[in-house]
Amino acid sequence: MNRKKVWWLWGGLDAIYVTWYILVSFIGGRIPFFSDIASAVDILPEHSVVQVYMFVFNLTLQVSIIISCALFLSQKTQVKWLVYLQAPLRLIFIVPSVSILLVGARAFPNYNIVFMAVLVVASEVVKVWSVRRYGQKS
């Protein structure tokens, strides 16, 4: 396997995630990102500063996934730094790099949460390892 294939794989999986996020928003009658921000502006003043930070970090993750998708698909080696920064946020918010896990979780609502958490951690380990391993231009 070479860097180009690895970048296409992760870029494609990010593209699936972004598409999934947009579709779920539209199906729910929401405008992607805009509705989330509008809802947050309405309800976050009633919550603690921790929830505000969590929302900001989650929104940062969502935007960074769009950016990493573009960087992976355009074969930019700089994406590796974004991957390293995303990994902890993906783990905290349970946003797997292997985005088809989310589709599976939605299709099988009685899934085992511990098993899903293990798969999310495994997906991040594999992603960080492969980006590190294949991070050089080939």
Disulfide bonds with the S-S distance in Angstrom:
none
